[in-house]
């Protein structure tokens, strides 16, 4: 079985894409007020999945593997996506959470609260 020819130019293009996506991730993380909570989370997950896919396909050479390896890769990926998107309502719409409260009954003055 012959190994496909892998050019270094392709690896440099993937590397440059990863750098651009990393810059996009940093920019996206600083735009919390402009994008909104839900869109910010979805955009962050999309960029992360894209970067992970590039690493797995090219640097881990799974793009050139035999076809029977794909079910081994796709099944866990689908499970992870199900878990992520099942939790999306809790993380994306965080308005239902309560603000932080003091723990162990301590207040600012150091005295215990009276109940």
Buried (B, 14 or more C-beta within 10 A) or exposed (E): EEEEEEEEEEEEEBEEBBEEBEEBBEEBEEEEEEBEBBEBBBBBBEBEBBBEEBEBBBEEEBBEEEEEEEEEBEEEEEEEEEEBEEEBEEEBEEEEEEEEEEEEEEEEEEEEEEE
